[in-house]
Amino acid sequence: MFKRSGGIWWTSIRHNGKRIQKSLETSDRKLAKAIEAKVKTEIVEGTYFEKLIGRKKTFKGLMDKFLKVHAPKVSDSMQKSYRTSLRHLNSFFGKSNLLSVLPRNISKYKMLRKEEGAAPATINRELAMLSKAFSLAVKEWEWLKDNPVSKVPREKEDNERDRWLTVEEEVSLLECSPDWLRDIILFNLQTGLRQDELLSLTWDRFSMVRKSIFIDDTKNGKSKTIPLNETALGILKSKAKVVSIKNQIVFHSKAGTKINKHNLRRAFVNAMGRAGIEDFTFHGLRHTFATRLAQSKIDLYRISKLLGHKDISTTQRYAHHCSDSLRKTVEVLETDCNMTAVEKKVGY
């Protein structure tokens, strides 16, 4: 160690042919010795140079690069979700250096968001975005060694709603809906599209020859092709008689524009009220689509492809079976051979 003007201690360390000269930022010799020992340990462990890189990087710089490099690769809806999440993340981490974004700070962020009334699913989406950004910083950009978000548990979500439309509820809902809403509900029950996929559907994505629609702006960024049954085809043939001159939107408003999702939700809730249906959402139509396929013994792999899931485990939350189908499952165990063996044993 040596002193420079002002009485501040410095250190000069040589490692692997590289000289590191650094201010220890103190005039206290004992403290300077302790700091120097820590620096030497970090150099030997290989973390010192990494810290030099991370110290120069800011949270804003990380998110700017994330939006520029990664965001264009995902769907428009996911990019919109990123922008929403970033507003909250920026208000907390915006002026931070990357090295100061530690697990304990991320836990404080979670607590703050809960106090603000954010739902567990919302907090998890924000943390997922943050984790993806840090993952890129570690694995591809080599800014850091560890992803601090990976050390923070996610919020528990209670979103596996065991709810789908019965046939009787479907009939009642359709009867209580205006024509434009009836078409949307019925089409969604035949295709299982997400709300934005349905509202954004354009005629150039429909093939009468192949009897299918092509969706390229999905939640996970991967395209999918949905085959159409006769019911869905009939709806599109009917809609094709009145095509909007303003755009190619299939399910458009009276003004020929894309239907606003809030207006759709309001109309859907009103129709459910008239039909006497409770505890059900528009997303439940997609749930109903998958549930009915599962109850008809369609395998989960094919259902997963139709829903556009990356992981088949995600599909399982939609694949409920009614009690009758479960009963038929266990009834296969009651073979004549088994019953005969039981009767002999008990002396029937």
C-alpha positions in Angstrom: 0.0 0.0 0.0 1.1 3.6 -0.4 -0.3 7.0 0.3 -1.1 9.8 -2.1 -1.9 13.4 -1.7 -4.6 14.0 0.9 -3.4 11.1 3.0 -5.6 8.5 1.1 -4.2 5.0 0.9 -3.8 3.2 -2.5 -3.0 -0.4 -3.4 -1.0 -1.7 -6.3 -1.5 -5.4 -7.0 -0.2 -7.6 -9.8 -2.2 -10.6 -10.9 -1.7 -12.8 -14.0 0.6 -10.2 -15.6 -2.0 -7.4 -15.0 -1.4 -4.5 -12.6 -4.4 -3.2 -10.6 -3.8 0.2 -9.0 -6.8 1.4 -6.9 -7.7 4.0 -4.3 -8.8 2.4 -1.0 -10.7 5.6 -0.3 -9.6 5.9 3.3 -6.8 7.5 5.4 -7.2 4.9 8.1 -4.4 2.3 7.6 -6.2 -0.5 9.4 -9.3 -0.1 7.3 -7.2 0.3 4.2 -5.5 -3.0 4.9 -8.9 -4.7 5.3 -10.2 -3.3 2.0 -7.0 -4.3 0.2 -7.4 -7.9 1.5 -11.0 -8.0 0.2 -9.9 -6.7 -3.2 -7.1 -9.4 -3.3 -9.7 -12.1 -2.5 -12.1 -10.9 -5.2 -9.3 -10.9 -7.7 -8.4 -14.5 -6.8 -12.0 -15.6 -7.0 -12.5 -13.9 -10.3 -15.2 -11.5 -9.2 -13.3 -8.3 -9.1 -13.2 -7.6 -12.8 -16.9 -8.5 -13.1 -17.7 -5.9 -10.5 -15.8 -3.3 -12.5 -18.1 -4.0 -15.4 -21.3 -4.1 -13.3 -20.3 -0.9 -11.5 -20.4 1.0 -14.8 -23.8 -0.2 -15.7 -27.1 1.3 -14.6 -30.6 -0.1 -14.3 -31.7 2.3 -17.0 -28.9 1.1 -19.3 -30.0 -2.5 -18.7 -33.7 -1.8 -19.5 -32.8 0.4 -22.5 -30.8 -2.5 -24.0 -33.5 -5.0 -23.1 -36.2 -3.1 -24.9 -33.9 -2.5 -27.9 -32.5 -6.1 -28.2 -35.0 -8.4 -26.8 -38.5 -6.8 -26.9 -38.7 -6.7 -30.7 -38.5 -10.5 -30.7 -41.8 -11.0 -28.7 -45.4 -10.3 -29.6 -47.0 -6.8 -29.6 -49.1 -7.7 -26.6 -46.0 -8.8 -24.6 -44.2 -5.6 -25.6 -47.1 -3.7 -24.3 -46.9 -5.7 -21.0 -43.2 -4.9 -20.8 -43.9 -1.1 -21.1 -46.5 -1.3 -18.4 -44.2 -3.3 -16.1 -41.3 -1.0 -16.7 -43.2 2.1 -15.4 -43.4 0.5 -12.0 -39.9 -1.0 -12.1 -38.4 2.4 -13.1 -40.1 4.2 -10.3 -38.3 2.0 -7.8 -35.0 1.0 -9.5 -34.7 3.8 -12.1 -31.6 5.6 -10.7 -29.9 2.4 -9.4 -26.5 1.0 -10.3 -26.8 -2.7 -11.3 -24.7 -3.9 -8.4 -27.2 -2.3 -6.0 -30.1 -4.3 -7.4 -29.9 -7.0 -4.7 -32.4 -9.7 -3.7 -33.3 -7.7 -0.5 -34.1 -4.6 -2.7 -36.3 -6.8 -5.0 -38.1 -8.1 -1.9 -38.8 -4.5 -0.8 -40.1 -3.8 -4.3 -42.5 -6.8 -4.0 -43.7 -5.5 -0.6 -44.3 -2.0 -2.0 -46.3 -3.3 -5.0 -48.5 -5.4 -2.6 -49.1 -2.3 -0.5 -50.1 -0.5 -3.7 -52.7 -3.2 -4.3 -51.0 -5.0 -7.2 -52.3 -8.5 -7.8 -49.8 -11.5 -7.3 -50.0 -12.2 -11.1 -49.1 -8.6 -11.9 -46.1 -8.6 -9.5 -45.0 -11.9 -11.0 -45.1 -10.5 -14.6 -43.0 -7.5 -13.5 -40.5 -9.8 -11.8 -40.4 -12.1 -14.9 -39.5 -9.2 -17.1 -36.8 -8.1 -14.6 -35.4 -11.6 -14.4 -35.3 -11.9 -18.2 -33.3 -8.7 -18.4 -30.8 -9.8 -15.8 -30.5 -13.2 -17.3 -29.5 -11.6 -20.6 -27.0 -9.4 -18.8 -25.4 -12.5 -17.2 -25.5 -15.0 -20.0 -25.2 -13.0 -23.2 -23.9 -9.5 -22.4 -21.5 -10.7 -19.6 -22.2 -7.6 -17.4 -22.8 -9.6 -14.2 -22.2 -13.1 -12.8 -25.5 -13.7 -11.0 -29.2 -12.9 -11.6 -30.5 -11.4 -8.3 -34.1 -12.0 -9.3 -33.6 -15.8 -9.4 -33.0 -15.7 -5.6 -36.4 -14.0 -4.9 -39.5 -16.3 -4.7 -42.5 -15.4 -6.8 -45.9 -14.5 -5.4 -48.4 -17.4 -5.1 -51.1 -17.0 -7.7 -54.6 -18.5 -7.1 -55.6 -18.3 -10.8 -56.5 -21.8 -11.6 -60.3 -21.2 -11.9 -62.2 -24.5 -12.1 -64.9 -22.9 -14.1 -66.3 -23.4 -17.6 -69.7 -23.0 -19.3 -72.2 -25.8 -19.2 -74.2 -26.4 -22.4 -77.2 -24.9 -20.7 -75.3 -21.8 -19.6 -73.9 -21.4 -23.2 -77.4 -21.5 -24.7 -78.7 -18.9 -22.1 -75.7 -16.7 -22.7 -76.1 -16.7 -26.4 -79.8 -15.9 -26.1 -79.0 -12.9 -23.9 -76.3 -11.5 -26.2 -76.6 -9.0 -29.1 -75.8 -10.4 -32.5 -72.3 -9.1 -32.7 -71.4 -10.5 -29.2 -73.1 -13.8 -30.0 -70.8 -14.3 -33.0 -67.7 -13.5 -30.9 -68.7 -15.9 -28.1 -69.6 -18.7 -30.4 -66.5 -18.3 -32.5 -64.3 -18.3 -29.4 -65.9 -21.5 -28.1 -64.9 -23.1 -31.4 -61.3 -21.8 -31.6 -60.1 -21.0 -28.0 -58.4 -17.8 -29.1 -57.1 -15.3 -26.6 -59.2 -12.1 -26.4 -56.7 -9.9 -28.3 -56.0 -12.6 -30.9 -59.8 -12.7 -31.6 -60.3 -8.9 -31.7 -57.2 -8.4 -33.9 -58.1 -11.2 -36.4 -58.0 -9.9 -40.0 -59.4 -11.4 -43.2 -55.9 -12.0 -44.7 -55.3 -14.5 -41.9 -58.3 -16.7 -43.0 -58.0 -19.4 -45.6 -61.2 -20.8 -47.0 -59.3 -23.5 -48.9 -57.5 -24.8 -45.8 -60.4 -24.0 -43.5 -58.1 -22.4 -41.0 -56.9 -19.1 -39.5 -53.3 -18.1 -39.0 -52.3 -16.3 -35.8 -48.8 -14.8 -35.8 -49.1 -12.3 -32.9 -49.4 -14.7 -30.0 -48.6 -14.2 -26.3 -45.5 -16.4 -26.5 -44.3 -14.9 -29.8 -44.8 -18.1 -31.8 -47.3 -18.4 -34.6 -50.1 -21.0 -34.7 -52.6 -22.3 -37.2 -56.1 -23.0 -36.0 -58.4 -25.4 -38.0 -62.0 -24.3 -38.3 -65.0 -26.5 -37.8 -68.3 -25.9 -39.7 -69.7 -23.7 -36.9 -66.7 -21.4 -37.0 -66.7 -21.4 -40.8 -70.3 -20.5 -40.9 -69.7 -17.4 -38.7 -66.9 -16.2 -40.9 -69.0 -16.7 -44.1 -71.7 -14.6 -42.5 -69.3 -11.9 -41.4 -67.7 -11.8 -44.9 -71.0 -10.3 -46.2 -70.3 -7.0 -44.4 -66.5 -6.3 -44.5 -65.2 -3.0 -43.1 -63.9 -0.6 -45.7 -61.6 1.0 -43.1 -59.6 -2.1 -42.3 -59.5 -5.9 -42.5 -60.7 -6.6 -39.0 -63.1 -9.6 -38.9 -65.0 -8.8 -35.7 -65.3 -5.0 -36.0 -67.5 -2.4 -34.3 -70.5 -0.6 -36.0 -68.0 2.1 -37.0 -65.9 -0.5 -38.7 -63.0 -0.2 -36.2 -61.4 -2.7 -33.8 -63.7 -3.5 -30.9 -62.4 -1.9 -27.7 -61.7 -4.6 -25.1 -63.4 -2.6 -22.3 -66.6 -2.3 -24.4 -66.4 -6.0 -25.0 -66.0 -6.8 -21.3 -69.0 -4.5 -20.5 -71.2 -6.1 -23.0 -70.1 -9.6 -21.9 -70.8 -8.8 -18.2 -74.2 -7.4 -19.0 -75.1 -10.5 -21.1 -74.0 -12.8 -18.2 -76.2 -10.8 -15.8 -79.2 -11.3 -18.0 -78.4 -15.0 -18.3 -78.0 -15.4 -14.6 -74.4 -16.6 -14.9 -71.9 -15.8 -12.1 -68.2 -16.2 -11.5 -67.2 -16.3 -15.1 -65.0 -14.2 -17.3 -64.4 -13.8 -21.1 -61.2 -15.8 -20.7 -63.4 -18.6 -19.5 -64.6 -19.2 -23.1 -61.0 -20.3 -23.9 -61.1 -22.5 -20.7 -64.4 -24.0 -21.9 -62.9 -24.7 -25.3 -60.0 -26.7 -23.8 -62.1 -28.4 -21.1 -64.6 -29.7 -23.7 -61.8 -31.1 -25.8 -60.3 -32.8 -22.8 -63.6 -34.3 -21.8 -64.0 -35.6 -25.4 -60.7 -37.5 -24.8 -58.6 -35.3 -27.1 -55.0 -35.7 -25.9 -53.3 -32.8 -24.1 -50.6 -32.5 -26.8 -53.1 -31.5 -29.5 -55.0 -29.2 -27.1 -51.7 -27.6 -26.2 -51.0 -26.9 -29.9 -54.4 -25.4 -30.4 -54.0 -23.1 -27.4 -50.5 -22.1 -28.4 -48.8 -23.2 -25.2 -45.0 -23.6 -25.1 -45.2 -26.1 -22.2 -47.8 -28.8 -22.0 -47.9 -28.5 -18.3 -49.6 -25.1 -18.8 -52.4 -26.9 -20.7 -53.2 -29.1 -17.8 -54.9 -26.3 -15.9 -57.5 -26.1 -18.7 -57.9 -29.9 -18.9 -60.5 -30.6 -16.3 -62.7 -33.7 -16.5 -66.3 -33.9 -15.4 -67.2 -36.4 -12.7 -68.8 -38.8 -15.2 -65.6 -39.0 -17.3 -63.6 -39.6 -14.1 -66.0 -42.3 -13.0 -65.6 -44.1 -16.4 -61.8 -44.0 -15.9 -61.9 -46.0 -12.7 -64.6 -48.3 -13.9 -62.1 -50.0 -16.3 -60.5 -51.6 -13.2 -63.7 -53.6 -12.6 -62.9 -56.5 -14.9 -64.7 -59.8 -14.8 -61.5 -61.4 -13.8 -61.1 -59.2 -10.7 -64.7 -59.6 -9.7 -64.5 -63.4 -10.0 -61.4 -63.5 -7.8 -63.2 -61.4 -5.1 -66.2 -63.6 -5.2 -64.1 -66.8 -4.7 -62.2 -65.2 -1.8 -65.3 -64.0 0.2 -67.3 -67.2 -0.7 -70.1 -65.6 -2.7 
